[in-house]
């Protein structure tokens, strides 16, 4: 290998990762722009709700002015907590998932009957079916009234959890086609 080949190889070794990072940052910016546009848009909504066994499952489908599915909010929960997964779509492509979960547990170190509240937010950014960024924040507090403020003040951590990322992606794709109570009920029973 001559000196020119070595210099070219070294240049590519440093340039290609920075180009890949630039592509990811461009995609993240595209996702944020579409997310905010969706949140600001006037969307038609259709609610499908199941109440079974003390728990509630709800799927809210949001369509844009062209009739295209822009987002889905899937909520499930019961007495001890719940989770809402919000899936964002553009031209049928899932590009972002925001998950918000809260639950409580008894405090093993506190007086009898005392509880600890927990909250978690997860943000997963996709390019195609690949997660390109996964942010997580999770907090706990014995002060139920403060949990929202604590969560807001907590920074996101960048994480990698391919199992969660692919599960959320599959879930969004499965929910995409659900339009009736029967389909939602079948989905809940199968998952």
BELDANOR-V822412 format. One record per pair of residues at least 24 apart in sequence whose C-alpha atoms are under 10 Angstrom apart, sorted by the first residue. I is the first residue (numbers start at 1). J is the second residue. D is the distance in Angstrom with one decimal. If there is no record, write none. Layout:
BEGIN
I_J_D ; I_J_D
END
This chain:
BEGIN
24_125_9.8 ; 24_126_9.8 ; 24_127_8.6 ; 24_132_6.9 ; 24_133_8.5 ; 25_132_9.4 ; 25_133_9.7 ; 27_95_9.5 ; 27_125_8.7 ; 27_126_8.5 ; 27_127_7.3 ; 27_132_8.8 ; 28_95_9.6 ; 28_96_9.6 ; 28_125_7.0 ; 28_126_8.5 ; 28_127_8.9 ; 28_132_8.3 ; 28_133_8.2 ; 30_95_9.6 ; 31_88_9.2 ; 31_89_9.9 ; 31_90_9.5 ; 31_95_6.7 ; 31_96_7.0 ; 31_125_7.4 ; 31_126_8.4 ; 31_127_9.2 ; 32_95_9.8 ; 32_96_8.9 ; 32_125_9.3 ; 34_70_9.7 ; 34_88_8.7 ; 34_89_9.0 ; 34_90_8.0 ; 34_95_9.1 ; 34_96_9.5 ; 35_70_9.5 ; 35_71_9.5 ; 35_88_7.2 ; 35_89_9.1 ; 35_90_9.6 ; 35_95_9.1 ; 35_96_7.9 ; 35_97_10.0 ; 38_62_9.5 ; 38_63_9.7 ; 38_64_8.2 ; 38_70_6.9 ; 38_71_7.9 ; 38_88_8.2 ; 38_89_9.2 ; 38_90_9.5 ; 39_70_9.6 ; 39_71_9.3 ; 39_88_9.9 ; 41_65_8.7 ; 41_70_9.7 ; 43_67_9.1 ; 43_68_9.9 ; 43_69_9.4 ; 43_70_8.2 ; 43_71_9.2 ; 44_68_10.0 ; 44_69_9.5 ; 44_70_9.7 ; 45_69_9.7 ; 45_71_9.5 ; 45_72_9.3 ; 46_72_9.7 ; 46_179_8.7 ; 46_180_10.0 ; 47_72_9.9 ; 47_73_9.4 ; 47_179_9.2 ; 47_180_9.4 ; 47_181_9.5 ; 48_74_9.6 ; 48_178_9.3 ; 48_179_7.7 ; 48_180_6.8 ; 48_181_5.9 ; 48_182_9.6 ; 48_183_9.8 ; 48_184_7.7 ; 48_185_9.8 ; 49_74_9.9 ; 49_75_9.4 ; 49_76_9.9 ; 49_180_9.4 ; 49_181_7.0 ; 49_184_8.5 ; 49_185_9.3 ; 50_76_9.4 ; 50_181_7.2 ; 50_182_9.6 ; 50_184_8.1 ; 50_185_7.3 ; 50_188_9.6 ; 51_76_9.8 ; 51_78_9.9 ; 51_185_10.0 ; 52_78_9.8 ; 52_185_9.8 ; 53_78_8.8 ; 54_78_6.2 ; 54_79_7.5 ; 55_79_7.3 ; 55_80_9.9 ; 55_81_9.8 ; 55_82_9.2 ; 56_82_9.0 ; 57_82_9.5 ; 57_83_9.8 ; 57_84_9.7 ; 57_184_8.7 ; 57_185_8.9 ; 57_188_8.3 ; 58_84_9.1 ; 58_181_9.5 ; 58_184_8.6 ; 59_84_9.5 ; 59_85_9.6 ; 59_86_9.6 ; 59_175_8.4 ; 59_178_8.7 ; 59_179_9.0 ; 59_180_9.6 ; 59_181_9.2 ; 59_184_7.8 ; 60_86_9.3 ; 60_179_9.6 ; 61_86_10.0 ; 61_87_9.8 ; 61_175_9.4 ; 61_176_8.6 ; 61_178_9.0 ; 61_179_8.2 ; 62_88_9.6 ; 68_92_7.9 ; 69_93_9.8 ; 69_176_8.1 ; 69_177_9.8 ; 70_94_9.3 ; 71_96_9.5 ; 71_97_9.5 ; 71_172_9.6 ; 71_176_8.9 ; 72_97_9.6 ; 72_172_8.0 ; 72_175_7.8 ; 72_176_7.5 ; 73_97_9.7 ; 73_98_9.3 ; 73_99_9.4 ; 73_172_9.6 ; 73_175_9.5 ; 74_99_9.5 ; 74_171_9.7 ; 74_172_9.1 ; 74_175_8.3 ; 75_99_9.7 ; 75_100_9.4 ; 75_101_9.5 ; 76_101_9.7 ; 76_188_9.6 ; 77_101_9.4 ; 77_102_9.4 ; 77_103_9.2 ; 78_103_9.4 ; 79_103_8.8 ; 79_104_9.2 ; 80_104_5.8 ; 80_105_7.5 ; 80_117_9.7 ; 81_105_9.4 ; 81_117_9.3 ; 81_118_9.1 ; 81_119_9.5 ; 82_119_9.8 ; 83_119_9.6 ; 83_120_9.1 ; 83_121_9.6 ; 84_121_9.7 ; 85_121_9.8 ; 85_122_9.1 ; 85_123_9.8 ; 85_168_8.4 ; 85_171_9.3 ; 85_172_8.6 ; 86_123_9.7 ; 86_168_9.9 ; 86_172_8.5 ; 87_124_9.7 ; 87_168_8.8 ; 87_169_8.8 ; 87_171_9.1 ; 87_172_6.1 ; 87_173_9.1 ; 87_175_9.2 ; 87_176_8.9 ; 88_125_9.9 ; 88_172_8.6 ; 89_172_9.2 ; 89_173_9.8 ; 89_176_9.1 ; 92_173_9.2 ; 92_176_8.5 ; 93_126_9.4 ; 93_127_9.1 ; 93_128_7.3 ; 93_129_8.8 ; 93_172_9.9 ; 93_173_8.8 ; 93_176_9.9 ; 94_125_9.1 ; 94_126_7.2 ; 94_127_8.4 ; 94_128_7.6 ; 94_129_7.8 ; 94_169_7.5 ; 94_170_9.8 ; 94_172_7.2 ; 94_173_7.4 ; 94_176_9.2 ; 95_124_8.4 ; 95_125_6.1 ; 95_126_4.8 ; 95_127_6.4 ; 95_128_7.3 ; 95_129_8.3 ; 95_130_9.4 ; 95_131_8.9 ; 95_169_9.1 ; 95_172_9.9 ; 96_123_7.3 ; 96_124_5.7 ; 96_125_4.7 ; 96_126_5.9 ; 96_127_8.9 ; 96_131_9.0 ; 96_133_9.8 ; 96_134_10.0 ; 96_168_9.8 ; 96_169_8.9 ; 96_172_9.6 ; 97_122_7.8 ; 97_123_5.8 ; 97_124_5.2 ; 97_125_6.7 ; 97_126_8.4 ; 97_134_9.6 ; 97_165_9.2 ; 97_168_7.5 ; 97_169_8.1 ; 97_172_8.2 ; 98_122_5.7 ; 98_123_4.7 ; 98_124_6.7 ; 98_125_9.0 ; 98_135_9.6 ; 98_168_9.7 ; 99_123_6.4 ; 99_124_8.6 ; 99_136_9.4 ; 99_168_9.2 ; 100_137_9.9 ; 100_138_9.9 ; 101_138_9.3 ; 102_138_9.6 ; 102_139_9.6 ; 102_140_9.6 ; 102_147_9.4 ; 102_148_9.9 ; 103_140_9.5 ; 104_140_8.9 ; 104_141_9.5 ; 104_142_9.4 ; 104_144_9.0 ; 105_142_9.8 ; 106_142_9.7 ; 107_142_8.0 ; 110_142_9.2 ; 114_142_7.9 ; 115_141_8.7 ; 115_142_6.1 ; 115_143_8.7 ; 115_144_8.6 ; 116_140_6.6 ; 116_141_5.5 ; 116_142_4.4 ; 116_143_7.4 ; 116_144_7.5 ; 116_147_9.8 ; 117_141_5.4 ; 117_142_6.0 ; 117_143_7.3 ; 117_144_5.8 ; 117_145_9.3 ; 117_146_9.4 ; 117_147_7.0 ; 118_142_8.9 ; 118_144_8.7 ; 118_147_7.4 ; 118_148_9.7 ; 118_151_9.4 ; 119_147_7.1 ; 119_148_7.9 ; 119_150_9.3 ; 119_151_7.1 ; 120_151_7.8 ; 121_151_8.3 ; 121_152_9.9 ; 121_156_8.5 ; 122_156_8.5 ; 122_157_9.5 ; 122_158_9.9 ; 122_159_9.8 ; 123_156_9.0 ; 123_158_9.6 ; 123_165_9.7 ; 124_159_9.8 ; 124_160_9.9 ; 124_164_9.4 ; 124_165_6.9 ; 124_168_8.6 ; 124_169_9.1 ; 125_165_9.1 ; 126_165_9.0 ; 126_169_8.5 ; 128_169_9.9 ; 129_165_9.3 ; 129_166_7.9 ; 129_169_7.0 ; 129_170_9.0 ; 130_162_9.2 ; 130_165_8.2 ; 130_166_8.0 ; 130_169_8.7 ; 131_160_8.9 ; 131_161_9.4 ; 131_162_7.9 ; 131_165_6.3 ; 131_166_7.9 ; 131_169_8.7 ; 132_160_9.3 ; 132_165_9.7 ; 133_158_7.3 ; 133_159_7.9 ; 133_160_7.9 ; 133_165_9.5 ; 134_158_5.8 ; 134_159_5.5 ; 134_160_6.2 ; 134_161_7.8 ; 134_162_9.5 ; 134_164_9.7 ; 134_165_7.8 ; 135_159_5.9 ; 135_160_8.4 ; 136_160_9.6
END
